């Protein structure tokens, strides 16, 4: 088993958890680590990294939408009056 600069498997697990890996991802990575399958270790990490980047991009788009709404409010460009009743689902 190649742990590199890590002193224990627990250190590797903690690093994966800190990176937001779910239990299935941790398990797949450890299985590849134990088998010495560096190629598949990198596939698992790359896949998780890609999903984190996708989430960042979704969040970034949401922030841009909020920034635009804030911009419009600050310039008094929103003049539509909305009426909501208690039963409205927003």
N, CA, C and O atoms as a printed pandas DataFrame, in Angstrom:
     atom_number atom_name residue_name chain_id  residue_number  x_coord  y_coord  z_coord
0              1         N          UNK        A               1    0.851   -1.172    0.000
1              2        CA          UNK        A               1    0.000    0.000    0.000
2              3         C          UNK        A               1    0.894    1.230    0.000
3              4         O          UNK        A               1    1.758    1.371    0.866
4              5         N          UNK        A               2    0.691    2.130   -0.974
5              6        CA          UNK        A               2    1.504    3.327   -1.073
6              7         C          UNK        A               2    0.806    4.537   -0.482
7              8         O          UNK        A               2   -0.085    5.109   -1.110
8              9         N          UNK        A               3    1.205    4.934    0.726
9             10        CA          UNK        A               3    0.581    6.083    1.380
10            11         C          UNK        A               3    1.321    7.382    1.108
11            12         O          UNK        A               3    0.859    8.456    1.491
12            13         N          UNK        A               4    2.456    7.288    0.455
13            14        CA          UNK        A               4    3.213    8.500    0.151
14            15         C          UNK        A               4    3.619    9.219    1.422
15            16         O          UNK        A               4    4.222    8.615    2.308
16            17         N          UNK        A               5    3.296   10.505    1.523
17            18        CA          UNK        A               5    3.657   11.311    2.682
18            19         C          UNK        A               5    2.739   11.120    3.877
19            20         O          UNK        A               5    2.954   11.735    4.922
20            21         N          UNK        A               6    1.716   10.277    3.743
21            22        CA          UNK        A               6    0.792   10.029    4.853
22            23         C          UNK        A               6    1.368    8.962    5.772
23            24         O          UNK        A               6    2.044    8.038    5.322
24            25         N          UNK        A               7    1.093    9.101    7.059
25            26        CA          UNK        A               7    1.610    8.129    8.019
26            27         C          UNK        A               7    0.625    6.998    8.288
27            28         O          UNK        A               7    1.003    5.965    8.840
28            29         N          UNK        A               8   -0.644    7.187    7.898
29            30        CA          UNK        A               8   -1.623    6.125    8.128
30            31         C          UNK        A               8   -2.765    6.234    7.128
31            32         O          UNK        A               8   -2.976    7.276    6.508
32            33         N          UNK        A               9   -3.484    5.153    6.989
33            34        CA          UNK        A               9   -4.666    5.140    6.130
34            35         C          UNK        A               9   -5.700    6.133    6.661
35            36         O          UNK        A               9   -6.440    6.742    5.888
36            37         N          UNK        A              10   -5.745    6.290    7.978
37            38        CA          UNK        A              10   -6.682    7.239    8.582
38            39         C          UNK        A              10   -6.404    8.667    8.112
39            40         O          UNK        A              10   -7.335    9.452    7.931
40            41         N          UNK        A              11   -5.133    9.005    7.915
41            42        CA          UNK        A              11   -4.783   10.329    7.392
42            43         C          UNK        A              11   -5.338   10.529    5.987
43            44         O          UNK        A              11   -5.846   11.600    5.655
44            45         N          UNK        A              12   -5.238    9.489    5.168
45            46        CA          UNK        A              12   -5.760    9.550    3.803
46            47         C          UNK        A              12   -7.274    9.711    3.846
47            48         O          UNK        A              12   -7.839   10.540    3.134
48            49         N          UNK        A              13   -7.921    8.915    4.683
49            50        CA          UNK        A              13   -9.386    8.989    4.822
50            51         C          UNK        A              13   -9.802   10.383    5.262
51            52         O          UNK        A              13  -10.754   10.943    4.718
52            53         N          UNK        A              14   -9.111   10.948    6.232
53            54        CA          UNK        A              14   -9.450   12.281    6.715
54            55         C          UNK        A              14   -9.289   13.319    5.618
55            56         O          UNK        A              14  -10.111   14.226    5.488
56            57         N          UNK        A              15   -8.232   13.188    4.829
57            58        CA          UNK        A              15   -8.016   14.111    3.715
58            59         C          UNK        A              15   -9.163   14.018    2.720
59            60         O          UNK        A              15   -9.655   15.043    2.247
60            61         N          UNK        A              16   -9.593   12.814    2.399
61            62        CA          UNK        A              16  -10.701   12.618    1.469
62            63         C          UNK        A              16  -11.998   13.217    2.026
63            64         O          UNK        A              16  -12.752   13.865    1.300
64            65         N          UNK        A              17  -12.245   12.996    3.308
65            66        CA          UNK        A              17  -13.439   13.571    3.940
66            67         C          UNK        A              17  -13.368   15.089    3.941
67            68         O          UNK        A              17  -14.363   15.759    3.663
68            69         N          UNK        A              18  -12.203   15.633    4.249
69            70        CA          UNK        A              18  -12.019   17.090    4.245
70            71         C          UNK        A              18  -12.260   17.669    2.847
71            72         O          UNK        A              18  -12.673   18.820    2.705
72            73         N          UNK        A              19  -11.998   16.865    1.829
73            74        CA          UNK        A              19  -12.211   17.286    0.446
74            75         C          UNK        A              19  -13.668   17.101    0.011
75            76         O          UNK        A              19  -14.023   17.383   -1.133
76            77         N          UNK        A              20  -14.498   16.630    0.930
77            78        CA          UNK        A              20  -15.922   16.482    0.637
78            79         C          UNK        A              20  -16.315   15.167   -0.003
79            80         O          UNK        A              20  -17.420   15.040   -0.531
80            81         N          UNK        A              21  -15.429   14.189    0.036
81            82        CA          UNK        A              21  -15.741   12.889   -0.550
82            83         C          UNK        A              21  -16.779   12.161    0.298
83            84         O          UNK        A              21  -16.701   12.153    1.527
84            85         N          UNK        A              22  -17.753   11.550   -0.377
85            86        CA          UNK        A              22  -18.748   10.760    0.334
86            87         C          UNK        A              22  -18.167    9.375    0.646
87            88         O          UNK        A              22  -17.111    9.018    0.122
88            89         N          UNK        A              23  -18.843    8.599    1.489
89            90        CA          UNK        A              23  -18.303    7.279    1.874
90            91         C          UNK        A              23  -18.014    6.360    0.694
91            92         O          UNK        A              23  -17.042    5.605    0.726
92            93         N          UNK        A              24  -18.846    6.413   -0.352
93            94        CA          UNK        A              24  -18.614    5.560   -1.518
94            95         C          UNK        A              24  -17.323    5.952   -2.229
95            96         O          UNK        A              24  -16.554    5.086   -2.646
96            97         N          UNK        A              25  -17.086    7.241   -2.366
97            98        CA          UNK        A              25  -15.860    7.718   -3.022
98            99         C          UNK        A              25  -14.638    7.329   -2.208
99           100         O          UNK        A              25  -13.627    6.895   -2.761
100          101         N          UNK        A              26  -14.731    7.486   -0.898
101          102        CA          UNK        A              26  -13.623    7.097   -0.011
102          103         C          UNK        A              26  -13.344    5.610   -0.170
103          104         O          UNK        A              26  -12.191    5.197   -0.288
104          105         N          UNK        A              27  -14.392    4.816   -0.174
105          106        CA          UNK        A              27  -14.244    3.364   -0.295
106          107         C          UNK        A              27  -13.597    2.972   -1.623
107          108         O          UNK        A              27  -12.689    2.141   -1.651
108          109         N          UNK        A              28  -14.067    3.572   -2.731
109          110        CA          UNK        A              28  -13.484    3.259   -4.041
110          111         C          UNK        A              28  -12.020    3.661   -4.097
111          112         O          UNK        A              28  -11.186    2.929   -4.629
112          113         N          UNK        A              29  -11.707    4.849   -3.537
113          114        CA          UNK        A              29  -10.319    5.293   -3.545
114          115         C          UNK        A              29   -9.436    4.329   -2.749
115          116         O          UNK        A              29   -8.366    3.933   -3.210
116          117         N          UNK        A              30   -9.891    3.957   -1.559
117          118        CA          UNK        A              30   -9.092    3.057   -0.710
118          119         C          UNK        A              30   -8.904    1.692   -1.349
119          120         O          UNK        A              30   -7.837    1.090   -1.228
120          121         N          UNK        A              31   -9.928    1.202   -2.024
121          122        CA          UNK        A              31   -9.804   -0.078   -2.721
122          123         C          UNK        A              31   -8.711    0.018   -3.781
123          124         O          UNK        A              31   -7.882   -0.883   -3.906
124          125         N          UNK        A              32   -8.710    1.102   -4.539
125          126        CA          UNK        A              32   -7.671    1.297   -5.555
126          127         C          UNK        A              32   -6.302    1.492   -4.927
127          128         O          UNK        A              32   -5.297    1.029   -5.466
128          129         N          UNK        A              33   -6.256    2.179   -3.785
129          130        CA          UNK        A              33   -4.994    2.379   -3.079
130          131         C          UNK        A              33   -4.415    1.045   -2.634
131          132         O          UNK        A              33   -3.228    0.780   -2.821
132          133         N          UNK        A              34   -5.263    0.206   -2.044
133          134        CA          UNK        A              34   -4.816   -1.104   -1.552
134          135         C          UNK        A              34   -4.343   -1.997   -2.692
135          136         O          UNK        A              34   -3.436   -2.812   -2.522
136          137         N          UNK        A              35   -4.970   -1.834   -3.860
137          138        CA          UNK        A              35   -4.583   -2.635   -5.023
138          139         C          UNK        A              35   -3.401   -2.026   -5.770
139          140         O          UNK        A              35   -2.880   -2.629   -6.709
140          141         N          UNK        A              36   -2.978   -0.834   -5.355
141          142        CA          UNK        A              36   -1.867   -0.160   -6.019
142          143         C          UNK        A              36   -2.241    0.377   -7.395
143          144         O          UNK        A              36   -1.373    0.592   -8.241
144          145         N          UNK        A              37   -3.534    0.593   -7.614
145          146        CA          UNK        A              37   -4.023    1.048   -8.914
146          147         C          UNK        A              37   -4.046    2.576   -8.960
147          148         O          UNK        A              37   -5.073    3.211   -8.722
148          149         N          UNK        A              38   -2.896    3.134   -9.269
149          150        CA          UNK        A              38   -2.729    4.587   -9.290
150          151         C          UNK        A              38   -3.646    5.252  -10.316
151          152         O          UNK        A              38   -4.201    6.321  -10.063
152          153         N          UNK        A              39   -3.798    4.611  -11.472
153          154        CA          UNK        A              39   -4.640    5.164  -12.537
154          155         C          UNK        A              39   -6.078    5.354  -12.049
155          156         O          UNK        A              39   -6.671    6.410  -12.267
156          157         N          UNK        A              40   -6.637    4.341  -11.391
157          158        CA          UNK        A              40   -8.010    4.441  -10.904
158          159         C          UNK        A              40   -8.120    5.345   -9.677
159          160         O          UNK        A              40   -9.162    5.963   -9.457
160          161         N          UNK        A              41   -7.054    5.428   -8.878
161          162        CA          UNK        A              41   -7.059    6.399   -7.768
162          163         C          UNK        A              41   -7.248    7.801   -8.331
163          164         O          UNK        A              41   -8.061    8.582   -7.835
164          165         N          UNK        A              42   -6.480    8.105   -9.378
165          166        CA          UNK        A              42   -6.549    9.423   -9.998
166          167         C          UNK        A              42   -7.898    9.653  -10.670
167          168         O          UNK        A              42   -8.399   10.777  -10.678
168          169         N          UNK        A              43   -8.493    8.599  -11.235
169          170        CA          UNK        A              43   -9.829    8.715  -11.830
170          171         C          UNK        A              43  -10.858    9.110  -10.772
171          172         O          UNK        A              43  -11.689    9.990  -11.000
172          173         N          UNK        A              44  -10.795    8.453   -9.617
173          174        CA          UNK        A              44  -11.735    8.741   -8.528
174          175         C          UNK        A              44  -11.585   10.191   -8.071
175          176         O          UNK        A              44  -12.572   10.908   -7.909
176          177         N          UNK        A              45  -10.335   10.610   -7.865
177          178        CA          UNK        A              45  -10.085   11.975   -7.408
178          179         C          UNK        A              45  -10.479   13.000   -8.466
179          180         O          UNK        A              45  -11.044   14.045   -8.145
180          181         N          UNK        A              46  -10.183   12.700   -9.717
181          182        CA          UNK        A              46  -10.529   13.612  -10.805
182          183         C          UNK        A              46  -12.038   13.767  -10.944
183          184         O          UNK        A              46  -12.540   14.865  -11.184
184          185         N          UNK        A              47  -12.746   12.675  -10.793
185          186        CA          UNK        A              47  -14.205   12.715  -10.872
186          187         C          UNK        A              47  -14.791   13.569   -9.747
187          188         O          UNK        A              47  -15.699   14.368   -9.974
188          189         N          UNK        A              48  -14.267   13.394   -8.543
189          190        CA          UNK        A              48  -14.756   14.189   -7.414
190          191         C          UNK        A              48  -14.417   15.665   -7.617
191          192         O          UNK        A              48  -15.233   16.544   -7.340
192          193         N          UNK        A              49  -13.225   15.921   -8.095
193          194        CA          UNK        A              49  -12.804   17.305   -8.360
194          195         C          UNK        A              49  -13.725   17.949   -9.384
195          196         O          UNK        A              49  -14.115   19.107   -9.234
196          197         N          UNK        A              50  -14.069   17.207  -10.413
197          198        CA          UNK        A              50  -14.963   17.711  -11.451
198          199         C          UNK        A              50  -16.338   18.051  -10.893
199          200         O          UNK        A              50  -16.924   19.073  -11.250
200          201         N          UNK        A              51  -16.850   17.196  -10.019
201          202        CA          UNK        A              51  -18.172   17.479   -9.431
202          203         C          UNK        A              51  -18.113   18.704   -8.516
203          204         O          UNK        A              51  -19.078   19.465   -8.437
204          205         N          UNK        A              52  -16.985   18.897   -7.824
205          206        CA          UNK        A              52  -16.834   20.107   -7.002
206          207         C          UNK        A              52  -16.809   21.356   -7.876
207          208         O          UNK        A              52  -17.418   22.370   -7.538
208          209         N          UNK        A              53  -16.102   21.277   -9.001
209          210        CA          UNK        A              53  -16.058   22.424   -9.925
210          211         C          UNK        A              53  -17.431   22.722  -10.518
211          212         O          UNK        A              53  -17.801   23.885  -10.678
212          213         N          UNK        A              54  -18.188   21.672  -10.846
213          214        CA          UNK        A              54  -19.547   21.870  -11.350
214          215         C          UNK        A              54  -20.397   22.617  -10.326
215          216         O          UNK        A              54  -21.158   23.521  -10.674
216          217         N          UNK        A              55  -20.259   22.229   -9.066
217          218        CA          UNK        A              55  -21.014   22.896   -7.995
218          219         C          UNK        A              55  -20.589   24.360   -7.877
219          220         O          UNK        A              55  -21.429   25.242   -7.696
220          221         N          UNK        A              56  -19.298   24.613   -7.979
221          222        CA          UNK        A              56  -18.805   25.995   -7.925
222          223         C          UNK        A              56  -19.427   26.814   -9.056
223          224         O          UNK        A              56  -19.852   27.949   -8.840
224          225         N          UNK        A              57  -19.482   26.246  -10.254
225          226        CA          UNK        A              57  -20.036   26.966  -11.394
226          227         C          UNK        A              57  -21.530   27.227  -11.215
227          228         O          UNK        A              57  -22.017   28.297  -11.580
228          229         N          UNK        A              58  -22.265   26.258  -10.655
229          230        CA          UNK        A              58  -23.691   26.483  -10.369
230          231         C          UNK        A              58  -23.851   27.597   -9.342
231          232         O          UNK        A              58  -24.707   28.469   -9.490
232          233         N          UNK        A              59  -23.022   27.564   -8.299
233          234        CA          UNK        A              59  -23.086   28.608   -7.271
234          235         C          UNK        A              59  -22.705   29.967   -7.838
235          236         O          UNK        A              59  -23.306   30.983   -7.488
236          237         N          UNK        A              60  -21.708   29.984   -8.712
237          238        CA          UNK        A              60  -21.276   31.235   -9.323
238          239         C          UNK        A              60  -22.410   31.856  -10.144
239          240         O          UNK        A              60  -22.620   33.069  -10.105
240          241         N          UNK        A              61  -23.136   31.021  -10.883
241          242        CA          UNK        A              61  -24.264   31.515  -11.671
242          243         C          UNK        A              61  -25.342   32.096  -10.747
243          244         O          UNK        A              61  -25.927   33.133  -11.062
244          245         N          UNK        A              62  -25.606   31.451   -9.630
245          246        CA          UNK        A              62  -26.592   31.947   -8.677
246          247         C          UNK        A              62  -26.157   33.294   -8.104
247          248         O          UNK        A              62  -26.977   34.193   -7.919
248          249         N          UNK        A              63  -24.878   33.425   -7.830
249          250        CA          UNK        A              63  -24.354   34.696   -7.302
250          251         C          UNK        A              63  -24.516   35.804   -8.333
251          252         O          UNK        A              63  -24.882   36.927   -7.987
252          253         N          UNK        A              64  -24.246   35.494   -9.592
253          254        CA          UNK        A              64  -24.413   36.491  -10.650
254          255         C          UNK        A              64  -25.873   36.944  -10.731
255          256         O          UNK        A              64  -26.144   38.133  -10.903
256          257         N          UNK        A              65  -26.802   36.013  -10.608
257          258        CA          UNK        A              65  -28.223   36.365  -10.626
258          259         C          UNK        A              65  -28.574   37.278   -9.456
259          260         O          UNK        A              65  -29.295   38.261   -9.626
260          261         N          UNK        A              66  -28.068   36.956   -8.275
261          262        CA          UNK        A              66  -28.307   37.809   -7.107
262          263         C          UNK        A              66  -27.674   39.184   -7.276
263          264         O          UNK        A              66  -28.287   40.199   -6.944
264          265         N          UNK        A              67  -26.461   39.217   -7.788
265          266        CA          UNK        A              67  -25.784   40.497   -8.008
266          267         C          UNK        A              67  -26.577   41.379   -8.965
267          268         O          UNK        A              67  -26.670   42.591   -8.768
268          269         N          UNK        A              68  -27.150   40.768  -10.005
269          270        CA          UNK        A              68  -27.941   41.536  -10.955
270          271         C          UNK        A              68  -29.198   42.097  -10.279
271          272         O          UNK        A              68  -29.559   43.253  -10.496
272          273         N          UNK        A              69  -29.852   41.287   -9.473
273          274        CA          UNK        A              69  -31.041   41.750   -8.745
274          275         C          UNK        A              69  -30.680   42.882   -7.790
275          276         O          UNK        A              69  -31.405   43.873   -7.707
276          277         N          UNK        A              70  -29.585   42.749   -7.078
277          278        CA          UNK        A              70  -29.114   43.810   -6.179
278          279         C          UNK        A              70  -28.842   45.082   -6.969
279          280         O          UNK        A              70  -29.228   46.172   -6.549
280          281         N          UNK        A              71  -28.187   44.946   -8.097
281          282        CA          UNK        A              71  -27.890   46.087   -8.967
282          283         C          UNK        A              71  -29.183   46.800   -9.375
283          284         O          UNK        A              71  -29.277   48.026   -9.315
284          285         N          UNK        A              72  -30.171   46.011   -9.788
285          286        CA          UNK        A              72  -31.442   46.595  -10.207
286          287         C          UNK        A              72  -32.155   47.303   -9.050
287          288         O          UNK        A              72  -32.723   48.379   -9.242
288          289         N          UNK        A              73  -32.132   46.723   -7.881
289          290        CA          UNK        A              73  -32.774   47.325   -6.709
290          291         C          UNK        A              73  -32.073   48.620   -6.339
291          292         O          UNK        A              73  -32.727   49.628   -6.073
292          293         N          UNK        A              74  -30.756   48.601   -6.321
293          294        CA          UNK        A              74  -29.998   49.798   -5.938
294          295         C          UNK        A              74  -30.236   50.961   -6.901
295          296         O          UNK        A              74  -30.118   52.119   -6.502
296          297         N          UNK        A              75  -30.560   50.681   -8.127
297          298        CA          UNK        A              75  -30.796   51.735   -9.108
298          299         C          UNK        A              75  -32.287   52.019   -9.303
299          300         O          UNK        A              75  -32.695   52.672  -10.263
300          301         N          UNK        A              76  -33.090   51.505   -8.355
301          302        CA          UNK        A              76  -34.547   51.708   -8.382
302          303         C          UNK        A              76  -35.161   51.289   -9.715
303          304         O          UNK        A              76  -36.083   51.937  -10.211
304          305         N          UNK        A              77  -34.667   50.244  -10.271
305          306        CA          UNK        A              77  -35.181   49.773  -11.558
306          307         C          UNK        A              77  -36.236   48.694  -11.408
307          308         O          UNK        A              77  -36.774   48.206  -12.402
308          309         N          UNK        A              78  -36.528   48.329  -10.203
309          310        CA          UNK        A              78  -37.577   47.343   -9.973
310          311         C          UNK        A              78  -38.760   48.097   -9.401
311          312         O          UNK        A              78  -38.713   48.592   -8.275
312          313         N          UNK        A              79  -39.826   48.180  -10.192
313          314        CA          UNK        A              79  -40.967   48.972   -9.768
314          315         C          UNK        A              79  -42.258   48.172   -9.742
315          316         O          UNK        A              79  -43.323   48.727   -9.469
316          317         N          UNK        A              80  -42.183   46.900  -10.017
317          318        CA          UNK        A              80  -43.377   46.062  -10.013
318          319         C          UNK        A              80  -43.769   45.788   -8.567
319          320         O          UNK        A              80  -42.928   45.415   -7.749
320          321         N          UNK        A              81  -45.020   45.969   -8.264
321          322        CA          UNK        A              81  -45.531   45.684   -6.923
322          323         C          UNK        A              81  -46.116   44.275   -6.911
323          324         O          UNK        A              81  -46.968   43.933   -7.730
324          325         N          UNK        A              82  -45.653   43.484   -5.987
325          326        CA          UNK        A              82  -46.139   42.120   -5.870
326          327         C          UNK        A              82  -47.015   42.022   -4.632
327          328         O          UNK        A              82  -46.739   42.636   -3.601
328          329         N          UNK        A              83  -48.074   41.238   -4.757
329          330        CA          UNK        A              83  -48.917   40.966   -3.600
330          331         C          UNK        A              83  -48.892   39.468   -3.375
331          332         O          UNK        A              83  -49.174   38.684   -4.282
332          333         N          UNK        A              84  -48.556   39.083   -2.171
333          334        CA          UNK        A              84  -48.520   37.676   -1.827
334          335         C          UNK        A              84  -49.539   37.409   -0.743
335          336         O          UNK        A              84  -49.679   38.194    0.195
336          337         N          UNK        A              85  -50.239   36.320   -0.866
337          338        CA          UNK        A              85  -51.129   35.911    0.219
338          339         C          UNK        A              85  -50.406   34.877    1.049
339          340         O          UNK        A              85  -49.381   34.340    0.630
340          341         N          UNK        A              86  -50.932   34.597    2.220
341          342        CA          UNK        A              86  -50.249   33.692    3.145
342          343         C          UNK        A              86  -50.038   32.304    2.542
343          344         O          UNK        A              86  -49.072   31.625    2.893
344          345         N          UNK        A              87  -50.905   31.879    1.661
345          346        CA          UNK        A              87  -50.800   30.531    1.117
346          347         C          UNK        A              87  -49.883   30.395   -0.072
347          348         O          UNK        A              87  -49.678   29.287   -0.569
348          349         N          UNK        A              88  -49.315   31.517   -0.551
349          350        CA          UNK        A              88  -48.426   31.453   -1.717
350          351         C          UNK        A              88  -47.129   30.734   -1.376
351          352         O          UNK        A              88  -46.508   30.967   -0.339
352          353         N          UNK        A              89  -46.752   29.859   -2.281
353          354        CA          UNK        A              89  -45.450   29.193   -2.159
354          355         C          UNK        A              89  -44.477   29.928   -3.039
355          356         O          UNK        A              89  -44.660   30.028   -4.252
356          357         N          UNK        A              90  -43.455   30.433   -2.423
357          358        CA          UNK        A              90  -42.458   31.194   -3.167
358          359         C          UNK        A              90  -41.249   30.339   -3.397
359          360         O          UNK        A              90  -40.281   30.791   -4.010
